[in-house]
Amino acid sequence: MTSSAVFENDRLDEVIQKAKDFALTHGLIKPLEAGAVSSAVTHISFLLAPLPIPRHLFEKMQRVQLDFNKLMYNVSQDYEFICNALKSSLNYDEFTRDLVEIYHKVHQKKIKDRGMLEILRCDYMLDSKNNEEQFKQIEINMIAAGMASTSAILTHLHRYTLRLSGNYEGANQVPDNLSLEGVATALVRAWEVYGQPNASILLVAEPTDVCCYNHRHIEFSVHEINPQISFMRTSLGDIGKRASLADDQQLIMDGIEIAVVYYRTGYKPAFYKSKVEWNGRFIAEQSCAIKCPSIGGHLAGTKTVQQALSEPGVIERYIDDPEAVVRIRNTFCKLYSLDLGPKGDHAVDIAINNREKFVLKPNREAGGNNLFGNEIFKKLTEFKDSPERTKYILMEKIVPVKVKGYLVKQLKPAVTLQELSYELGIFGAVVGNNNGIVHNRQIGHLLRTKPAEANEGSLLAETAVMDSPFLTS
């Protein structure tokens, strides 16, 4: 399978420059220097033309997102299930243990949230095993599911580059992507559920977050929906220093009541530089503000919980529609627990002896944490009989469909046609109040493309670039 567009060699440089200028003038930007937020910016890295994806498979993943929204909404409220799923790994996973300690304290205090909001993203790869292409789930992102605004804008860039290639009709095969509007609408809907017109939406991010302009797009989109909503941005550390709880558990930040806390940070240990950041997370979680996600929602997205959900009969606890259960289960790869005991021992043995067929995953987000091939052999040989192995799960490795395209990276002028693979993310949003779910939507998609030989595709680490789907029959 090749690109959806063919560029003449003598026009390639011209098309690339126009695409870069389109990106810069339409907000597809990031700070020029990592860790710095200033007026010096560059374009994001992207694929020059969208890559073909079978329409029926893409639409299938869109439909199943509503099922996953409901599943994860219900799981995030099941304190006993989450605690039981994670208990074996906590002795050796300090970060998750610290999160669980907050979870316990909040549960004991019986915090009365005024509602719930989850903005999640299910990520898939197109698996080519057994001569049958189908999307298989890599992970469920429950916290800081990012790049929604960038993905929405990138759709327009790719329609433009297709037209530059002469493929005018093909521009109609790049589907609409309402991910930015969907995130903003979900935040507004949660703010409405909270029910205090003077309260604010609070986006929590790192002070020098490379995605700062992505966040601004969301803020501006919220303003377009309802310009009367106050939208604030701060860090976990600032919450720890400046926030407080009112008598009725309201979260007060700089004298303003907070209706929605939208986390775009907090998903890895590096974000908690001191006790101040941990205190900020705890203050917010004790409040009646609607958290996106709640601490339960955050923990529901761990790899260990994902593996527990794949066990026979578990999904049925949360989804009463048999057809929805089948739809969900059909997306799962084979997942194995490494808990001590015969089943875990068997998983360790097959991974050591078939290391190229598996991925070893810890409870971490943001990429760069998984182990492959000889790394699996070394790690599991070291921890073969140790309970420390329980901080990982084992996933069957996907054999991705390969495509060809042009990677356009920031500050790297050389652009060549190369073999690639991709990951498709489908965004979902679900809002609930005391009576249950009031808003359940599939809200768009994210496509990340990487060199075929790369094990992981990270946008932040520049091992992957942004892309859009080009739907084929």
N, C-alpha and C positions, 0 to 999 in steps of 0.2 A: 504494500500500500504506500503511495507517495502523497506528496502535498496536493492540496486542492487548487494550487496555482502554479503556473510555469512562467518563470521570468527569463527573458532574453539576457544573455550574459552582458551585452553592451548597455543594458538598462538597469542591471541589478543594483549598481551603486546609487543610481538616481532614486530607485524605488526605496532602498534602505534609508536614504537621507530623508525622503518625504515621510516615511513611516516614523522615523525618529522625531521629526518636527511635529507630526500629528500627535505623537505621544506627549511631547513637551507642552503643546498648546491646549491639550485636552485634560491635563491633570494626571497623566500617567507618569508620575514623578516620584522621586525619593531624594533624601539628602545626599549631596555629593560625597560626603565623608561619613562612614559608619560611626554611629554614636553622637552625631552632631545634628542639630536642628538649626538651620539657617536659611538665608535666601539663596544659597548656592545649591543648585539641584541638578540632577541628571534624569534621563528617562529610565523607567524600569526595564528590565530585560524581558524580551518577548520573542515569540516565533513570528517570522515574517508573514506567513499565511497560515490560516487555520488548518488543522489536520482532520482527515476524514474519520468519522465515527458512524457506525450503523445506526440509523434513525430509530429502529425498533428497540435496540438495546438501550440507547440513551433515554428514550421515553419510558422504558420499563423501570429504569433507576429513578426517574422523576416520580413515578406513581408510588413506588415502594417507600419514598421518603415520608409520606404521611403516616405510614405504619411505624417507621422508626421514630418519628416525632412522638407518637402516642406511647410507644414502648419505653423510650428513654424518660419521658415525663413521668410515667408510672414507676420506673425503676428508681429514679432519683428521690422518690418519696419513701422508698422501702429501706428504712434504717437497718433492720435486722439482716436483710439480704446483703446489703453493701458491706456491713461490718463482718459478716460471716465469710464473704468472698475474699476479703482482704486480710483476714486475721493471720494467716500463715506467713505472709510476706512482711509483716510490720516490724519484726525483730531486726530485719536486715535492710529495710527501706526507710531510712530516717525521714525523708521528705514526706512520703505518704503517711508515715506515722504521725508527723506533726499536723498534717491536714485532718487526719482521723481524730486526733485529740480535740481539735476545734469542733469537729462534727459531734463528738460525744458531749461536749460542754453545751453546745447549742441545743442538742436534743434534750438534755436534762433540764435546761431552762424553759423548754416548751415555748420557743419563740413563735409568735403568731404573725407569720408573714401575711401581708395583705393580698398576696398573689404570687404567681410564679411565671418566670420567663426563661425560655431556653432558645438560644440561637445556636444551632448545631450544624455540623457538616459531616456527612458520611463520605469517606474516600474509597475509591475502587480502582482496580486495574483490570484491563481486558485480558483475561487469561486464555491462552491458546492451547492448553493441555487437552489431550484426547480429541484433537481435531474439531473441537466445538468451542467457538468463541463465546465467552460470557463474562460479565463483570463480576468480580469477586471483591469483597470488602477487605480493605486493609485496616481501617480503624474508624472509630467514631470520635470526632472532635467535639467535646462538650464545653470547652472554655476557650475564649479568644479565637473562635473560628473566623480567621481573617481573610482579607483580600476581596471581600464582597464588592466594595465600590470599584476597585481596580478591574475586576472581572466584568462588571457591567459596562464600563467605559471601553474596555478592550474589544468588545463586540463591534463597536463602530470603527475602530482602527482596522479590524480584519475585513470588514465589508469594504472599506476603502482600498486596502491592498489588493483584494480580489478584483476590484474594478480596474485598478492600475494594471493588473496582469491581463486585462481583457475579458475576464470571466464575470461579465455583468450579471448573468442569471444566477451564478453561484453565490452572489452576495445574499440572495434570499434563502440560501441553505445554512446560513449562520443564524441560529435561533436567537430570539429575543432573550435577554438576560436581565431579569428584574431583581438581582441580588441586592443592589444598593437600596432600591425602593423597599424591598422586602424587609431588610434589617431595620430601616428607619420606621417603617409602619409597625413592626413588632414592638419597637421601643415606645412608640406613641401609644400603642394599644395597652401596653403594660402600665404606662403612666396614667392612662385613663382608668384602668382597674384599680390603681392605688387610690385615686379619688380625691386628691388634694391639688386644686388648681394652682397654688403658689409653690408647689414642690418642684424640684429640679431633677433632670436626668444627669447622672454623674458617670462619666467615662473614666475608668481607672487605667492608666498606662504608665510606661516607663518615662522618666523625664526627657530622655533623648531617644525615644522610640523611632526607628527607621520608618515605621508605618504612620507617622504623624499626619501626613497629608491624606492618607486613607481614612483616618479618623475624622478629619475635617469634612470630607465628602459626606460622611454619615451625619455629622452635626448640621451641615447645610441642608441636607435632605429632610431631617427632622424639622428644621425651621420652615421649609417649604410646605410641609404638611400642616404644621401648627406653629406659627411664628410666636405665639405667646408662651411656648414651653421654654423654660430656662434650661440651658445645656452647659454643664460645667465639665472641666477636665482636671484630674489631679493624679497623684501617685499613691501607692500603698503607704509609703512613708509619711506623706502629708496627712493622710487619714489618721495614721497613728499619732501624729503630733497635734492635729487641729480639730479632729472630729469628736463628737460626744453623743451621748444618748439622752433623749428627753424622757420624761416620766412615763410616757406611753410607748417606749421603745423606738421612737422616731430617731432616725439618723440625722444629725445636724452637722453641717459642714460650713464653716465661716458664717454661721447664723442663718443658713438656708436649710430647710427641710429637704431631704433627698427621697424621691419616689422610687427611682430605679438606679441600681448600681450595676454598670455594664463593665465587666472585667475584660480588658485587653492585655492583661499582665497576670502574674501570679501562678503560672502553670509550670514553672521550673525553679529549682532551688536558688539559682543566681539572682532571682528577683527579690529574695528575702535576705537583704544584706545584713540585717541586724534584727533585734527584737522589736524595733519600731515598726518594721513592715509587717511582722507577724501580729503585732498589736493592732495595726490598721485593719488587717484581714478579720481579726476576731471582733473588733468593734462593729465593722460592717455586718458581719454574720449574725451578731446579736440583735441587730435592729429589725424593725418590721418592714424596712425597705424591700422592694422586690429585687432580688439578686439575679444576675445573668452571668454565670449560673449560681445557684445556691451551692453551699459546700457539698451537699448531697449530690447535686448535679455534676459538680466537678469530679467527685470520686466515682460516680457512675460511668464516667468516660475513661477510667483507667483500663489498661490492657487486661489486668487480672479479672475485673468485672466483665469485660467483653468476653473473655474465655468462659467465665461461669455462665454467661447467657447462652453460650453455644451448647451447653449440656442438655441432654434429652429432657423434655418436659418443662424447662425453665421459662421459655417465652410464653407458654400457655398460662402462666401465673398472671401475666400482665395484659395479654391480648386474647380476647374471647372469640375472635373471628378466625376459624380454621384456615381460611384462604389467606388471610394476612400473615398467619404464622408460617405458612408455606412460602409465601413471598419473601419474608424476612430470612428464613432459614436457607433458602436457595442462594442467598448472596454470601453466605459464610464460607470461608476457607476452613480447612481442618485446623482446630486449635487444641492445644494440649496443656494441661496443668502440669507443673513440675513439683507439686506437693510431695512430701515424703510418703512413700508407700508404693505398692506394686504398679499402679497406673503411672505414677511419676517416674519410677525407675524405668519402665518400658519406654516412656517418652524420651528420657535421657539417652537410652541405648540406641534408639532409632535415629536420634539426632546426631549422635557421635559417629555412627556408621554411615549416615546418609546426609552429611553436613551441607551438601550443595542443594538439598531439596527443602531446606527450612530456613526460617528467620527466627532469631532469638530476640525477644522484646521485653524491655523493662517498662515500668509504669512512668514513662516520661513523654512529654509532648515536644513539638518544635523540631523534630528530625535530628539526625546525627547520633541517635542513641542505640539503634539496632545493631545486632551482630550477625555476620554472614560467614559461610564457608569455614575456613580454618580458625576464624575467631570463635565460632561456635564450638569447634573441637577443643580449643584451648580452654575456654571458659567452663564448659561442662565437664571436661576431664578434671579441672581444678576443683569444681564444686559437686562432683558426681554423687558423693554420699553426704554432702553438707546441706543443712536446711537453708543455707544462703541461696541455693538455687531457686527457692520459692519466690524470689523477687522478680523472676522472669516468667514469661509464658513462651510457648513454642507455637509458631504458625507455619503451616505449609507454604512454601514459596511459590509465588505465581510465575508462570512463564509468559511474559508480556508479549502482546502483538507489537511488531516493530514497524515503524513508519520512517519517512524521510522528510526533512525540512531544514530551514535556515534559522539558526539561533542568532538573534541580534542582542548582544550584551553591551551593557554600559561600559564606556571607555575602552572597548575592544573593537577596533575597526575591521578586523578580518572576519568575514562571514562566509562560511562554506556549507554546502549541502552535506548533511550527515544523517546517520541512522539514529533513530530516537525511539523512546517509549514514553507513555504518558499515564498520568493519574487523573481520574475524574472525580471531582467532589460535588455533591449535591447539598445545597443549603436547605435547612428547614427552620421554621420558627413556630413555637407553640407557647401560648399564653393561657394561664388558668387563674381562676379565683376560687373562693370557698365552695363553689358549686361544681367545679370541674373545668374542663377545657373550654375556652371561649374563642380561641383563635388557633387554627392548625393549618399551616401553609407550607407548601414547597416553594421556595423563594428564589431559586436560581442555581447557578452552577459555577464551578471553578475548574479550569483545566491547567495542569502543570506538565510540562514536557521536559525531558532530560535526555542526555546521551544514553544510548541503549546499554552501554557497559556500566553505567552508574547504578549502584545499589539503591541509593536514596536520592530523592529529588527535593532539595530545600531551596525555596525562593530566597531566604535570607542569606544562605551560604553561597548563593549564585550557582548551585549545582543543577538548578532547574530554572526554566523561564515560564512566563505566563503565556497562555494559549487560549484558543476558542475552538469549540467543536464545529465541524463542517459536516452536516448530516447527509448521509447517503442512503439510498434505498436498499 
